Amino acid sequence: MRIAVEEELGWTQYPGTRSVTIRYKPLLQGNPIAKDNYEMAYESFGPGDSFSPRHRHNFEQFRWAFDEPLNYSPKLDVPPGHLGYFPEGAYYGPQTILSGSHMLIVQFAGPNGYGYMSWEALARGASELQQKGEFVKGIYTYTNAEGKKFNQDAYEAVWEHVNGRKLEYPPARYREPVVIKPEAFPWMPVKGAAAGIMSRNFGVFNERGTSAYQVMIPAGASYRHAAVPNVNLFFFLSGRGTIAGEAYSPKSGVDLLVNESVEVAAWVDTVILGFVMPSFADQAGTGTG
């Protein structure tokens, strides 16, 4: 288990492939070269609104909206207190996220196993590409030796530069991102847990186990999270206490490795937003970037 406490971390500037107005605090990262790599970060937008053109990914995301709606396509938002699931291959955008917005983002490989390129690789690749071209509003533009101008999706250009091959997109299993309204899901007692400990499950999205859920722990109670064969990520939406003896606070992130069990002791009422990462135990090979 690893824990990252948001209030103890400094801000890092996001590579300017989509927008130059995003700062983030890196909370958790898997193995950057593994197929099951993942990243969790707390992001702040501004100054100025952040624009991205219509695009798609060969990986997946969860987005949690805090104080402002997170736009992802014209007239479509992830409202505050809602969770967005962005599946591989599905187009979305153009999007304009308002200055002053804050977001939790979790990024990871999709079920087709194309992997997930780390932000370190993204920053390195973007810096190298800027030596011969420029990134403008999510598009990479450069002119070749013959004077011919080329435009390409910014992330796609960096991915191909880092990996040395053409990016192939998986077919979209979902037509568009899925917006989840947590308050529409009932809290259910956790079987075998102390009274008052509740959970609600938001869905399992593919055969590799990718899913999202919440756990509510009242002050003074302890909750044991059972070992499972997938990596689990915790993000503490509220509360203070300890997890495996280490202190957590709001916006802390925790990753639990395969078959790892931990105990959460809540000092005050606590709500955990949990994510189950996809398992690729049946596949050989590495990921991207």
Secondary structure, 3 states (H helix, E strand, C coil): CEEECHHHCCCEECCCCCCCCEEEEEEEECCCCCCCCEEEEEEEECCCCEEECCECCCEEEEEEECCCCEEEECCEEECCCCEEEECCCCCECCEEECCCCEEEEEEEECCCCCCCCCHHHHHHHHHHHCCCEEEECCEEEEECCCCCEEEEEHHHHHHHHHHCCCCCCCCCCCCCCEEECHHHCCCEECCCCCCCCEEEEEEECCCCCCEEEEEEECCCCEEEECCCCCCEEEEEEECCEEECCEEECCCCEEEECCCCCEEEEECCCEEEEEEECCCCCCCCCCCCC
